[in-house]
Amino acid sequence: MSLTATAAGIALLISLLPLFVLGHRDPKRLRSRRGAVVTTAPLARRPRQVLTLLVLAPGIVLIGSSLWPALLIWLGALIALGWALVLLLGRQA
């Protein structure tokens, strides 16, 4: 496996966990669950900001390492999997 694919895969795995937490505890998504019992509270502003930085941190590392192809792969995969997460969490609402 090439360095580009390895770096993009590791960066994507690091970004997906905080992205899932952001999506799962999103205040707007939790408010829209009409009539459903909400068992999780939305995150406050500061934890959301920290998680957003954690999602973007691997991209910053890839830029600093000048791994431009890995950055583009990471960004495209993160966007695609982010939308898949939105669809999955929207279906649960």
Phi and psi restraints in degrees (value plus and minus 20) as a CYANA .aco file:
   2 SER   PHI     -98.8   -58.8
   2 SER   PSI     143.7   183.7
   3 LEU   PHI     -82.1   -42.1
   3 LEU   PSI     -57.8   -17.8
   4 THR   PHI     -82.2   -42.2
   4 THR   PSI     -69.2   -29.2
   5 ALA   PHI     -85.9   -45.9
   5 ALA   PSI     -59.2   -19.2
   6 THR   PHI     -85.3   -45.3
   6 THR   PSI     -66.3   -26.3
   7 ALA   PHI     -84.0   -44.0
   7 ALA   PSI     -61.7   -21.7
   8 ALA   PHI     -85.5   -45.5
   8 ALA   PSI     -60.6   -20.6
   9 GLY   PHI     -85.9   -45.9
   9 GLY   PSI     -64.0   -24.0
  10 ILE   PHI     -84.9   -44.9
  10 ILE   PSI     -63.0   -23.0
  11 ALA   PHI     -82.3   -42.3
  11 ALA   PSI     -59.3   -19.3
  12 LEU   PHI     -86.4   -46.4
  12 LEU   PSI     -62.9   -22.9
  13 LEU   PHI     -82.6   -42.6
  13 LEU   PSI     -58.6   -18.6
  14 ILE   PHI     -86.8   -46.8
  14 ILE   PSI     -55.5   -15.5
  15 SER   PHI     -99.2   -59.2
  15 SER   PSI     -46.7    -6.7
  16 LEU   PHI     -90.8   -50.8
  16 LEU   PSI     -55.4   -15.4
  17 LEU   PHI     -83.6   -43.6
  17 LEU   PSI     -71.6   -31.6
  18 PRO   PHI     -85.7   -45.7
  18 PRO   PSI     -49.3    -9.3
  19 LEU   PHI     -86.1   -46.1
  19 LEU   PSI     -59.7   -19.7
  20 PHE   PHI     -84.8   -44.8
  20 PHE   PSI     -62.4   -22.4
  21 VAL   PHI     -82.8   -42.8
  21 VAL   PSI     -62.5   -22.5
  22 LEU   PHI     -80.4   -40.4
  22 LEU   PSI     -64.4   -24.4
  23 GLY   PHI     -88.8   -48.8
  23 GLY   PSI     -59.0   -19.0
  24 HIS   PHI     -89.7   -49.7
  24 HIS   PSI     -53.3   -13.3
  25 ARG   PHI    -128.9   -88.9
  25 ARG   PSI       4.3    44.3
  26 ASP   PHI     -88.0   -48.0
  26 ASP   PSI     106.3   146.3
  27 PRO   PHI     -81.6   -41.6
  27 PRO   PSI     -59.2   -19.2
  28 LYS   PHI     -87.7   -47.7
  28 LYS   PSI     -59.9   -19.9
  29 ARG   PHI     -86.8   -46.8
  29 ARG   PSI     -58.9   -18.9
  30 LEU   PHI     -89.4   -49.4
  30 LEU   PSI     -55.5   -15.5
  31 ARG   PHI     -87.1   -47.1
  31 ARG   PSI     -51.5   -11.5
  32 SER   PHI     -98.5   -58.5
  32 SER   PSI     -25.6    14.4
  33 ARG   PHI    -101.3   -61.3
  33 ARG   PSI      60.7   100.7
  34 ARG   PHI     -88.8   -48.8
  34 ARG   PSI     107.5   147.5
  35 GLY   PHI      57.2    97.2
  35 GLY   PSI     -31.5     8.5
  36 ALA   PHI    -106.9   -66.9
  36 ALA   PSI     128.6   168.6
  37 VAL   PHI     -99.7   -59.7
  37 VAL   PSI     100.3   140.3
  38 VAL   PHI    -112.9   -72.9
  38 VAL   PSI      98.3   138.3
  39 THR   PHI    -116.5   -76.5
  39 THR   PSI     -33.1     6.9
  40 THR   PHI    -136.2   -96.2
  40 THR   PSI     122.0   162.0
  41 ALA   PHI    -109.5   -69.5
  41 ALA   PSI     128.8   168.8
  42 PRO   PHI     -87.3   -47.3
  42 PRO   PSI     134.0   174.0
  43 LEU   PHI     -95.5   -55.5
  43 LEU   PSI     128.0   168.0
  44 ALA   PHI     -93.3   -53.3
  44 ALA   PSI     153.7   193.7
  45 ARG   PHI     -84.2   -44.2
  45 ARG   PSI     -67.0   -27.0
  46 ARG   PHI     -83.7   -43.7
  46 ARG   PSI     -66.5   -26.5
  47 PRO   PHI     -81.6   -41.6
  47 PRO   PSI     -55.0   -15.0
  48 ARG   PHI     -83.5   -43.5
  48 ARG   PSI     -60.2   -20.2
  49 GLN   PHI     -85.7   -45.7
  49 GLN   PSI     -61.1   -21.1
  50 VAL   PHI     -85.2   -45.2
  50 VAL   PSI     -63.1   -23.1
  51 LEU   PHI     -85.1   -45.1
  51 LEU   PSI     -56.7   -16.7
  52 THR   PHI     -82.7   -42.7
  52 THR   PSI     -61.6   -21.6
  53 LEU   PHI     -84.1   -44.1
  53 LEU   PSI     -57.5   -17.5
  54 LEU   PHI     -86.7   -46.7
  54 LEU   PSI     -54.1   -14.1
  55 VAL   PHI     -86.0   -46.0
  55 VAL   PSI     -60.7   -20.7
  56 LEU   PHI    -106.0   -66.0
  56 LEU   PSI     -36.4     3.6
  57 ALA   PHI     -77.2   -37.2
  57 ALA   PSI     -62.7   -22.7
  58 PRO   PHI     -80.8   -40.8
  58 PRO   PSI     -53.8   -13.8
  59 GLY   PHI     -85.3   -45.3
  59 GLY   PSI     -58.6   -18.6
  60 ILE   PHI     -85.7   -45.7
  60 ILE   PSI     -59.0   -19.0
  61 VAL   PHI     -85.4   -45.4
  61 VAL   PSI     -60.5   -20.5
  62 LEU   PHI     -84.7   -44.7
  62 LEU   PSI     -57.9   -17.9
  63 ILE   PHI     -84.5   -44.5
  63 ILE   PSI     -65.5   -25.5
  64 GLY   PHI     -82.8   -42.8
  64 GLY   PSI     -48.4    -8.4
  65 SER   PHI    -108.8   -68.8
  65 SER   PSI     -21.1    18.9
  66 SER   PHI      38.4    78.4
  66 SER   PSI      15.3    55.3
  67 LEU   PHI    -116.7   -76.7
  67 LEU   PSI      50.6    90.6
  68 TRP   PHI     -83.2   -43.2
  68 TRP   PSI     -63.2   -23.2
  69 PRO   PHI     -81.9   -41.9
  69 PRO   PSI     -59.7   -19.7
  70 ALA   PHI     -84.4   -44.4
  70 ALA   PSI     -56.8   -16.8
  71 LEU   PHI     -81.7   -41.7
  71 LEU   PSI     -64.9   -24.9
  72 LEU   PHI     -86.6   -46.6
  72 LEU   PSI     -59.8   -19.8
  73 ILE   PHI     -84.4   -44.4
  73 ILE   PSI     -66.0   -26.0
  74 TRP   PHI     -79.4   -39.4
  74 TRP   PSI     -66.5   -26.5
  75 LEU   PHI     -83.6   -43.6
  75 LEU   PSI     -65.7   -25.7
  76 GLY   PHI     -83.9   -43.9
  76 GLY   PSI     -63.5   -23.5
  77 ALA   PHI     -88.1   -48.1
  77 ALA   PSI     -57.3   -17.3
  78 LEU   PHI     -85.2   -45.2
  78 LEU   PSI     -61.3   -21.3
  79 ILE   PHI     -84.6   -44.6
  79 ILE   PSI     -67.3   -27.3
  80 ALA   PHI     -83.1   -43.1
  80 ALA   PSI     -65.6   -25.6
  81 LEU   PHI     -91.8   -51.8
  81 LEU   PSI     -48.5    -8.5
  82 GLY   PHI     -83.9   -43.9
  82 GLY   PSI     -63.3   -23.3
  83 TRP   PHI     -86.9   -46.9
  83 TRP   PSI     -57.2   -17.2
  84 ALA   PHI     -82.6   -42.6
  84 ALA   PSI     -58.0   -18.0
  85 LEU   PHI     -85.3   -45.3
  85 LEU   PSI     -61.1   -21.1
  86 VAL   PHI     -80.0   -40.0
  86 VAL   PSI     -64.4   -24.4
  87 LEU   PHI     -85.0   -45.0
  87 LEU   PSI     -61.5   -21.5
  88 LEU   PHI     -84.6   -44.6
  88 LEU   PSI     -67.6   -27.6
  89 LEU   PHI     -90.7   -50.7
  89 LEU   PSI     -51.3   -11.3
  90 GLY   PHI     -87.9   -47.9
  90 GLY   PSI     -52.1   -12.1
  91 ARG   PHI     -90.0   -50.0
  91 ARG   PSI     -49.0    -9.0
  92 GLN   PHI     -97.4   -57.4
  92 GLN   PSI     -40.0     0.0
